[in-house]
Amino acid sequence: MIAEHKTKDGYTLTVYSTMYLDWGLTITRPDGTELMSNPHCLSSEVYGASPPDGMDWDEAIDADVEFKPWTDKDWTECLASEADELIEAYGGWDE
């Protein structure tokens, strides 16, 4: 597990590393049943790393610099921010 976030409604979102380049995501319902799990759900082109301070994404890519990995706090903030959209996207309107 890389990071985990539990919503006010009781859903748990868990990010995990896989053998793929992308990040896996599991969403668990409040009753403990799994809503979804996908080993390449979160693209490594968007999630898990940031350009060095003072650079935007395009500058960092053009300069071929190493991106800095997200901290646990970065992952937790991201999951908290995007939880509702991820639950709706993978669970539909019923969730």
Secondary structure, 3 states (H helix, E strand, C coil): CCEEEECCCCCEEEEEECCCCCEEEEEECCCCCEEEEEEEEECCCCCCEECCCCCCHHHHHHHCCCCEECCHHHHHHHHHHHHHHHHHHHHCCCC
